[in-house]
Amino acid sequence: MTAELVRGQNHPLSRNRVEIRVSAGAAVLALAATADEGGRLAGPRALAHPGARALPGLEVPDRVGDRHRFTVDLDAVGTEVHHVRVLLVLPPGGPARFGAVAVPHVAVADPEGAELAGYTVTGLDSESAVVALELYRRQAAWKVRAVGQGYAGGLGALLADAGLAGPAAAELTAAALGLVASGDVTLASLPTGGAPTLPRGTRAPQDPAQGPAAPPPGPPDPLPAAGAVAGAAAAAAATAPVAAGGPPTIDYAHPRRRRTTAEAPEPAPRAAPATAPGEPPRPVAGDASGWSMDERLYNQVWGMFEDLARSVAAYRSAVDFADSRLDRELDAALADPRHRLGGSGDAARDTARARRDDLVAQARAVLDRDLVQLSAEAEVVEPALPAAYARWAAPVWHGEAVPEEGPLALRLGDLSLPERPGLRIPMLMRLPLERGLWVDNGRTGSEAAMTMDTERLRRLAMDMAVAHAARLLAVHPAGRFAVHVIDAAGAGAASLAPLVRAGVLAAPPAAGSAGVTRTLELLTRRVDLVQMALRAGSPEDLPPDVDRAEQLLVVHDFPHGFDDRAVTRLRYLADEGPAVGVHLLMVADRDEASAYGPLLDPLWRSLMRLSPVPDGHLADPWVQHAWTFEPDLPPPGSRVLDQALERVARARRSSRG
């Protein structure tokens, strides 16, 4: 049975040799692009087009047409290829946008001709190029995902978004479309302007607002990937602001890494075979690719994050569609004069509700299947995580080993969705910190915080900041990180006690306005000197009193103890510090800082807001779900944080001796 997908849904492929079928309402170019695990095109040779039709394992059509068929052999595409994308492009001389023609349909079929999955690309308007769907590798198996990402800027914009630089994208676009413009590529068939051939029982919506196409009458089988990022992504997880008023997105983009041609990535362990035909492979920790086990686990967490986001998106999309279809059918039943007498109206309404419930039940069954697989993967991955990614309660924190190099990312807490609150994905922020952190100790905007005592909330927020600082120190080599603290009123002394007791701070916590000024002057001077050294081309030519370690400044109870000059310096550190190794971690209530007016708004927007209590204020970069963030703190009564700081202190003494 064909699985008719909607945008974001995934489906497993039972064959590695498949046929791609394209049916469009106008003449289009059907292209194919291959990408690495991060989704980036390796270069101009990663695109198959009429001027260069063949890539390992695939060959695209050499002509423009409204019907296309070509095969893809996934066993032959190469181990470095993790994505094979099907691109549809409107050629010169035809319609300028997909919104002016009937919606295209793309299907994946087995060699015998039976369709495995199909996708009607709805919702397009001004776009002239679209990534229709992609075949992607996951746990030694391949799956198909409905993408539907359109580009009003055409093929050039699509290629630029996939990682090709401007000139390279422009040259490749000219090469792909130039033959069409010159007449060297012929039409396979003239566009008819009619609707493309769609699977039986599928109706394309008349308006994008009506939602995705209806599934066929039989039970659909859209299986989103169970554990994929793709590894958000790993949703660092760094974040980037979205449109005004929206939540910040968690971007699990891969951290920058210098690679030389002499390096070769360590092969990822192959997943264990399925226990029975048709069952998914058993999860394996570190099954993503990478240069080390830490990197593979990082990428795997990114993949789990993306898979959960897309699986839930598919379920919610199906529920929304079922609800909207129910409303239309109920309106139609009420408007039909034949249903106003007798019991036919009640029967029509009962039938409509039954159809809605059946569709929702089918979607929930698919979601539950994915959640079971993702839960199984989480159970395997969580115990294998290194200290930088692991919960404070994990056994790895009881080891005595001192790290020899810094980690790729840092765990800030856990993320979950209401469909399965118990399935928690680690929230990882990539290192070095490209954005500062802000632990919100205020009650505004958080239902959970509103129910808590103010003093308890403030203590919890400071405990959380101290835990992050201690983790940074513990997962870096001795002397690689230095931590400064501003606690102007001394209100955070109880939380700071473990750091002070272990003697791992760069200086005692700064108190009073004089301490605030002294600490900010020290770090501002470091930023200025490092910037001047970099501009002069001699980054090592620094005064001997400048600490070359990465610096973290923890500010408690801002703006207490800050005058206008100190506020200006703090904003300077937030803006300029990360690029030269000075990072900011604030514990503050934004409402209390409102006395400074809108001048501080850029500061708050530049920081990654975290809540010391479970709170749904973060979004993923794919479908913008509101994720529940839950902080990770040492277990009550545990000495794990003290023991970690004692190891840091011993390692520092050994390195100095």
C-alpha positions in Angstrom: 0.0 0.0 0.0 1.3 3.5 -0.9 2.0 5.8 2.0 0.8 9.3 1.0 3.0 11.7 3.0 2.5 15.2 4.1 5.3 17.7 4.6 7.8 16.5 7.2 6.6 12.9 7.2 9.0 10.0 6.7 8.7 6.4 5.5 11.1 3.5 5.5 12.3 2.1 2.2 12.3 -1.6 1.9 14.5 -1.5 -1.3 17.8 0.3 -1.9 17.1 0.4 -5.7 14.0 2.6 -6.3 12.4 4.5 -9.0 11.5 8.2 -8.7 8.3 9.3 -10.5 7.5 13.0 -11.1 4.1 14.2 -12.3 3.7 18.0 -12.7 1.2 20.4 -14.0 3.9 22.1 -16.2 7.2 21.3 -17.8 9.8 21.0 -15.2 13.4 19.9 -14.8 13.9 17.0 -12.5 17.3 17.2 -10.9 19.0 15.3 -8.1 21.5 16.4 -5.5 23.6 14.4 -3.0 24.6 15.8 0.4 26.7 14.7 3.4 25.4 13.9 6.8 25.1 17.6 7.7 22.9 18.1 4.6 25.5 20.2 2.7 26.3 19.7 -0.9 29.9 18.6 -1.4 30.4 20.9 -4.4 29.2 21.5 -7.9 29.7 17.8 -8.8 27.0 16.9 -6.2 24.2 18.0 -8.5 23.0 15.9 -11.5 21.4 18.1 -14.2 20.9 17.9 -18.0 24.5 19.0 -18.6 26.0 16.4 -16.2 23.3 13.8 -15.8 25.1 11.1 -13.9 26.2 10.7 -10.3 27.2 7.5 -8.7 24.0 5.5 -8.3 21.7 7.8 -10.2 21.1 9.5 -13.5 18.5 12.2 -14.1 16.4 12.8 -17.2 18.0 14.8 -20.0 14.9 16.7 -21.0 12.2 19.0 -19.7 8.7 17.5 -19.2 5.7 17.2 -17.1 6.3 13.5 -16.5 9.7 12.0 -15.4 11.0 8.6 -14.2 14.5 7.8 -13.2 16.1 5.2 -10.9 18.3 5.6 -7.8 20.6 2.8 -6.6 21.3 3.7 -3.0 23.9 0.9 -2.6 26.1 2.8 -5.2 25.9 6.4 -4.1 29.0 6.2 -1.8 29.4 6.0 1.9 29.9 9.8 2.2 26.4 10.4 0.8 23.7 10.6 3.4 21.0 12.5 1.5 19.7 12.2 -2.1 17.3 15.0 -2.9 14.9 15.3 -5.7 14.7 18.8 -7.0 12.0 20.3 -9.3 12.8 23.5 -11.2 10.7 25.6 -13.6 12.8 26.2 -16.7 13.2 29.5 -18.5 10.4 30.2 -20.9 7.7 28.5 -18.9 5.6 29.5 -15.9 7.5 31.7 -13.5 6.2 30.2 -10.3 4.7 26.9 -9.0 1.7 28.7 -7.7 0.5 29.3 -11.2 0.3 25.6 -12.2 -1.2 22.5 -10.7 0.6 21.0 -7.8 3.4 18.5 -8.6 3.4 14.9 -7.2 6.5 12.9 -6.5 6.5 9.2 -5.8 9.1 6.5 -4.8 8.4 3.0 -6.3 10.2 -0.3 -6.1 11.8 -1.9 -9.2 8.6 -3.9 -9.9 6.6 -0.7 -10.2 4.7 -0.7 -6.9 4.7 2.7 -5.2 6.2 2.8 -1.7 5.5 6.5 -0.9 4.1 9.5 -2.5 4.0 13.2 -1.8 1.9 16.0 -3.3 3.9 19.2 -3.0 1.2 21.7 -1.8 1.5 25.2 -0.5 3.8 26.6 -3.2 3.3 30.1 -4.5 6.1 32.3 -5.8 8.7 29.5 -5.7 10.3 28.4 -9.0 12.5 25.6 -7.4 11.6 23.1 -4.8 13.3 20.3 -2.9 10.4 17.9 -3.3 11.6 14.9 -1.2 14.8 13.3 -0.1 16.1 9.8 0.5 18.3 9.7 3.6 20.4 7.2 5.4 19.6 6.3 9.0 21.0 3.5 11.1 22.3 1.6 8.1 18.9 1.9 6.4 17.3 4.3 4.0 14.1 6.3 4.4 12.2 8.9 2.3 11.1 12.2 3.7 8.6 14.6 2.2 10.4 18.0 2.2 8.5 20.5 0.1 10.9 23.4 0.6 10.5 26.0 -2.1 12.7 28.9 -3.2 11.4 32.0 -4.8 15.0 32.8 -5.8 15.0 29.7 -8.0 17.7 27.0 -8.3 20.5 29.5 -7.3 18.9 30.2 -4.0 18.3 26.5 -3.4 21.9 25.7 -4.0 23.2 28.5 -1.8 21.0 27.3 1.0 22.5 23.8 0.6 26.0 25.1 1.2 27.4 26.3 -2.2 29.1 29.7 -2.2 27.5 32.5 -4.3 29.7 32.2 -7.4 29.6 28.4 -7.4 25.8 28.4 -7.0 25.5 30.9 -9.9 27.8 29.0 -12.2 26.0 25.7 -11.5 22.6 27.3 -12.0 23.8 28.7 -15.4 25.1 25.3 -16.4 21.9 23.5 -15.4 19.5 26.0 -17.0 21.6 27.2 -19.8 20.9 24.2 -22.0 17.2 24.7 -21.6 17.4 28.4 -22.5 19.5 27.6 -25.6 17.1 24.9 -26.8 19.6 22.1 -26.4 17.3 20.3 -24.0 14.0 19.2 -25.6 10.6 18.9 -24.1 9.5 15.3 -23.3 5.9 16.5 -23.5 4.1 19.8 -23.6 2.5 21.1 -20.4 -1.2 20.5 -20.4 -2.0 22.8 -17.6 -4.2 20.1 -16.1 -3.7 18.5 -12.7 -1.0 15.9 -12.4 -1.9 12.3 -11.8 -2.5 11.7 -8.1 -2.9 8.5 -6.2 -6.4 7.2 -6.0 -8.4 8.8 -3.2 -6.1 11.8 -2.9 -7.4 15.3 -3.4 -5.1 18.3 -3.6 -6.4 21.2 -1.5 -7.6 24.3 -3.4 -5.9 26.6 -1.0 -2.7 26.1 1.0 -4.7 27.1 4.1 -6.9 24.1 3.8 -4.0 21.9 4.9 -2.3 18.8 3.4 -3.9 16.6 0.8 -6.3 14.0 2.1 -4.9 10.5 2.5 -6.3 7.6 0.5 -9.3 5.7 1.9 -7.1 2.8 3.1 -5.0 3.2 6.2 -2.0 5.4 5.4 1.4 4.4 6.6 3.5 7.5 6.9 6.3 6.4 9.2 8.5 9.3 10.3 12.1 8.3 10.9 12.6 6.7 14.3 15.8 8.4 15.5 17.4 10.5 12.7 19.5 17.6 14.5 20.1 14.8 11.4 21.5 15.0 13.6 19.7 19.4 15.8 21.9 20.0 15.6 22.2 19.1 17.8 19.1 22.0 18.7 22.3 23.3 20.2 22.6 23.5 21.1 23.1 27.0 20.2 20.2 29.1 19.5 19.3 31.8 17.0 16.5 34.4 17.4 13.5 34.1 15.2 10.9 36.7 14.1 10.0 39.2 16.7 7.6 37.7 19.2 8.5 34.1 18.5 10.5 31.7 20.7 14.2 31.3 20.0 15.1 28.2 17.9 17.5 25.5 19.0 20.0 25.0 16.3 21.8 21.7 16.5 24.3 22.8 13.8 27.6 21.0 13.8 30.3 23.0 15.6 33.2 24.4 13.5 36.0 22.0 13.2 39.3 22.3 11.4 39.9 19.2 9.3 42.9 18.4 7.2 43.1 16.1 4.3 45.2 13.7 6.3 42.3 13.2 8.7 39.8 10.5 8.2 36.6 10.1 10.2 36.3 7.1 12.4 33.8 4.7 11.0 30.5 4.6 12.8 29.5 1.2 14.3 26.9 -0.6 12.2 23.5 -1.0 13.7 22.6 -4.5 14.8 20.4 -6.4 12.4 16.6 -6.4 12.9 15.3 -9.2 14.9 12.7 -10.0 12.2 11.9 -8.9 8.7 10.2 -5.5 8.7 11.4 -4.5 12.2 13.7 -1.5 12.5 17.3 -2.1 13.4 18.2 -2.3 17.0 19.5 1.1 18.2 23.3 1.4 18.7 25.0 4.2 20.6 27.2 6.3 18.3 25.8 5.1 15.0 26.2 8.5 13.4 29.4 9.4 11.5 32.1 11.5 13.1 35.8 11.9 13.8 35.4 10.5 17.4 32.9 8.7 19.5 32.0 12.1 21.2 31.2 13.6 17.8 29.2 10.6 16.7 27.1 10.7 19.9 26.7 14.5 19.4 25.4 13.9 15.9 23.1 11.1 17.0 21.5 13.3 19.7 20.9 15.9 16.9 19.2 13.1 14.9 17.0 12.1 17.7 16.0 15.7 18.3 15.0 16.1 14.6 13.2 12.8 14.4 11.1 13.6 17.4 10.3 17.0 16.0 9.2 15.7 12.6 7.3 12.7 13.9 5.2 14.9 16.2 4.8 17.4 13.4 3.4 14.7 11.1 1.0 13.6 13.9 -0.2 17.1 14.6 -0.6 17.9 10.9 -2.8 14.8 10.5 -4.9 15.8 13.5 -5.3 19.4 12.2 -6.3 18.0 8.8 -8.8 15.6 10.3 -10.3 18.4 12.4 -10.6 20.8 9.4 -12.1 18.0 7.3 -14.6 17.3 10.0 -15.7 20.9 10.2 -16.2 21.1 6.4 -18.2 17.9 6.4 -20.4 19.0 9.3 -21.0 22.3 7.5 -21.9 20.5 4.3 -24.3 18.2 6.2 -26.1 21.1 7.8 -26.3 22.9 4.5 -27.9 20.0 2.6 -31.7 20.3 2.6 -32.0 16.5 2.4 -30.5 16.1 5.9 -32.9 18.5 7.6 -35.7 15.9 7.9 -35.4 12.4 9.5 -32.3 11.0 10.9 -30.1 11.3 7.8 -28.4 14.4 9.2 -27.4 12.7 12.4 -26.1 9.8 10.4 -24.0 12.1 8.2 -22.5 13.8 11.2 -21.8 10.5 12.9 -20.0 9.3 9.8 -17.9 12.4 9.6 -16.9 12.1 13.2 -16.0 8.5 12.8 -13.8 9.3 9.8 -12.1 12.0 11.9 -11.5 9.6 14.8 -10.2 6.9 12.4 -7.7 9.2 10.8 -6.4 10.4 14.2 -6.1 6.9 15.5 -4.1 5.9 12.4 -1.8 8.9 12.9 -1.4 8.2 16.6 -0.5 4.6 15.9 2.3 5.7 13.6 3.5 8.3 16.2 3.5 5.6 18.9 5.5 3.3 16.8 8.1 6.1 16.3 8.1 7.0 20.0 8.8 3.4 20.9 11.8 3.3 18.6 13.1 6.7 19.8 12.7 5.7 23.4 14.7 2.5 22.8 17.4 4.6 21.2 17.4 7.0 24.1 17.9 4.1 26.5 21.0 3.1 24.6 22.4 6.5 24.0 22.0 8.1 27.4 24.4 5.7 29.3 27.0 6.1 26.6 27.2 9.9 26.7 30.5 11.5 28.0 30.5 13.8 31.0 29.9 16.9 28.9 26.7 15.5 27.5 25.6 13.4 30.4 23.2 14.1 33.2 24.7 14.9 36.6 23.2 11.6 37.9 25.1 9.5 35.3 27.9 7.1 36.5 30.4 8.7 34.2 30.7 11.7 36.6 32.2 9.3 39.2 35.3 8.6 37.1 38.7 10.1 37.9 40.0 10.8 34.4 40.9 14.4 33.5 40.0 15.4 29.9 42.9 15.9 27.5 40.9 18.1 25.2 37.7 20.2 25.3 34.3 18.7 24.3 32.2 19.6 21.2 29.2 20.7 23.3 27.7 21.1 26.7 24.5 19.7 28.1 22.2 22.4 29.5 19.2 20.3 30.3 16.6 18.1 28.6 13.9 18.8 25.9 10.5 17.0 25.6 7.1 17.3 23.9 3.7 16.8 25.5 3.0 13.8 23.3 5.6 11.8 25.3 6.9 13.8 28.3 9.0 10.9 29.4 11.1 10.9 26.2 13.7 13.5 26.9 16.3 14.6 24.4 19.6 16.1 25.7 19.8 19.8 24.9 23.4 20.4 23.9 25.0 23.8 23.3 28.0 23.7 21.0 31.3 25.0 22.2 32.9 27.5 22.2 29.8 29.4 23.4 28.7 31.7 20.6 26.0 33.2 22.7 25.8 34.0 26.4 23.4 32.3 28.7 20.7 33.9 30.8 19.2 32.0 33.7 15.9 33.7 34.3 15.1 34.0 38.1 12.0 36.1 37.5 8.4 34.9 37.6 7.0 36.7 34.6 6.0 34.6 31.6 6.4 31.2 33.3 3.4 29.4 34.8 5.7 27.0 36.7 7.7 30.0 38.2 4.5 31.8 39.2 3.7 28.9 41.6 7.1 29.0 43.3 8.3 31.1 46.3 10.5 33.9 45.0 13.4 33.1 47.2 13.3 29.4 46.3 13.2 30.3 42.6 16.2 32.6 42.9 18.2 30.0 44.8 17.3 27.4 42.1 18.4 29.7 39.3 21.8 30.4 41.0 22.3 26.6 41.7 21.7 26.0 38.0 24.3 28.7 36.9 26.8 27.2 39.3 26.2 23.7 37.9 26.9 25.0 34.4 30.1 26.7 35.5 31.2 23.6 37.3 30.5 21.4 34.2 32.5 23.8 32.0 35.5 23.5 34.4 35.2 19.8 34.8 35.0 18.8 31.1 38.0 20.9 30.0 41.7 20.3 30.5 43.2 21.9 33.6 43.6 25.6 33.2 41.6 25.8 29.9 38.7 27.6 31.5 38.6 30.4 34.1 35.5 31.4 35.9 34.8 34.9 37.4 31.8 35.8 39.5 30.0 39.0 40.2 27.7 38.8 43.2 27.4 42.4 44.2 25.0 41.9 47.2 26.4 38.5 48.3 23.0 37.0 47.9 24.4 34.0 46.0 26.9 32.9 48.6 25.1 29.6 49.4 25.0 28.5 45.8 28.6 29.6 45.1 30.0 27.7 48.1 31.1 24.7 46.1 33.1 26.8 43.7 34.7 28.9 46.5 35.4 25.8 48.7 37.2 24.0 45.9 39.3 27.1 45.1 38.6 26.9 41.3 37.5 30.5 40.8 39.8 33.0 39.1 39.2 35.3 42.0 36.9 35.6 45.0 33.3 36.6 44.0 33.3 40.3 43.4 31.0 42.2 45.8 29.8 45.8 45.8 30.1 48.4 43.1 33.9 48.4 43.4 34.1 44.7 42.8 31.7 45.0 39.8 33.9 47.7 38.3 37.2 45.9 38.9 36.0 42.6 37.3 34.5 44.3 34.3 37.6 46.3 33.7 39.7 43.2 33.8 37.7 41.3 31.2 37.1 44.3 29.0 40.9 44.9 28.9 41.4 41.2 27.9 38.9 41.6 25.1 40.6 44.8 23.8 44.1 43.3 23.9 43.2 40.0 22.2 41.3 42.0 19.5 44.3 44.2 18.9 46.6 41.2 18.7 44.4 39.5 16.2 44.2 42.6 14.0 48.0 42.8 14.1 48.3 39.2 13.0 50.2 38.2 16.2 47.6 36.4 18.5 50.3 35.1 20.8 51.9 38.5 21.3 50.0 39.3 24.5 51.2 40.8 27.8 52.2 38.1 30.3 49.5 39.1 32.7 46.7 38.3 30.2 45.1 35.0 31.0 45.0 33.0 27.7 42.3 30.6 29.0 38.7 30.9 28.0 36.8 33.1 30.4 33.3 32.7 31.9 31.7 35.6 33.8 28.8 34.7 36.0 26.7 37.7 37.0 24.2 37.3 39.8 21.3 39.6 40.6 21.9 42.0 37.7 21.5 45.1 37.8 22.3 45.3 41.5 25.6 47.1 41.9 25.8 48.3 38.3 26.0 51.9 37.2 25.6 53.2 33.7 29.3 52.7 32.9 29.2 49.1 34.2 26.1 48.3 32.1 27.8 49.6 29.0 30.8 47.4 29.7 28.6 44.4 30.3 26.9 45.0 26.9 30.3 45.2 25.3 31.4 41.9 26.8 28.2 40.3 25.6 28.7 41.6 22.0 32.5 41.3 21.6 33.5 38.8 24.2 32.5 35.4 22.6 34.7 35.9 19.5 37.8 36.3 21.7 37.0 33.7 24.5 35.0 35.8 27.0 31.6 34.4 27.7 28.7 35.6 29.8 26.3 33.7 32.1 23.7 36.0 33.8 21.3 35.2 36.5 18.7 37.9 36.5 15.1 39.0 36.3 14.5 41.0 33.2 11.7 43.0 34.8 14.0 44.2 37.5 16.4 45.6 34.8 13.5 47.5 33.2 14.6 50.7 34.9 17.3 51.0 32.2 14.6 51.1 29.6 15.0 49.7 26.1 18.7 50.3 26.1 19.2 46.7 27.5 16.9 45.0 25.0 19.7 44.1 22.7 21.5 42.5 25.6 18.6 40.2 26.5 18.1 39.3 22.9 21.7 38.3 22.5 21.5 35.8 25.4 20.1 32.3 25.4 17.3 32.3 28.0 17.0 29.2 30.3 14.5 28.6 33.0 15.4 27.0 36.3 12.0 25.3 36.3 10.4 23.2 33.5 9.2 25.7 30.9 8.0 25.6 27.3 9.9 28.6 25.8 12.2 27.0 23.1 11.5 26.1 19.5 13.2 23.7 17.1 14.5 25.1 13.7 12.4 22.7 11.6 8.7 22.9 12.6 8.9 25.4 15.5 7.4 23.2 18.2 7.3 24.7 21.6 9.6 22.3 23.6 9.6 21.9 27.3 13.0 22.6 28.7 13.9 20.9 32.0 17.2 21.9 33.7 19.7 19.3 34.8 20.9 19.7 38.3 22.9 17.4 40.6 20.7 15.0 42.6 19.7 16.4 46.0 22.2 15.3 48.7 24.7 14.1 46.1 28.4 15.1 46.3 28.9 14.7 42.6 29.4 18.4 41.9 31.9 18.8 44.8 33.8 15.7 43.6 34.0 17.1 40.1 35.3 20.4 41.4 37.9 18.6 43.6 39.2 16.8 40.5 39.5 20.2 38.8 41.5 21.6 41.7 43.8 18.6 41.8 44.4 18.7 38.1 45.3 22.4 38.3 47.7 21.8 41.1 49.4 19.0 39.2 49.7 21.1 36.0 51.4 23.9 38.0 53.7 21.5 39.8 
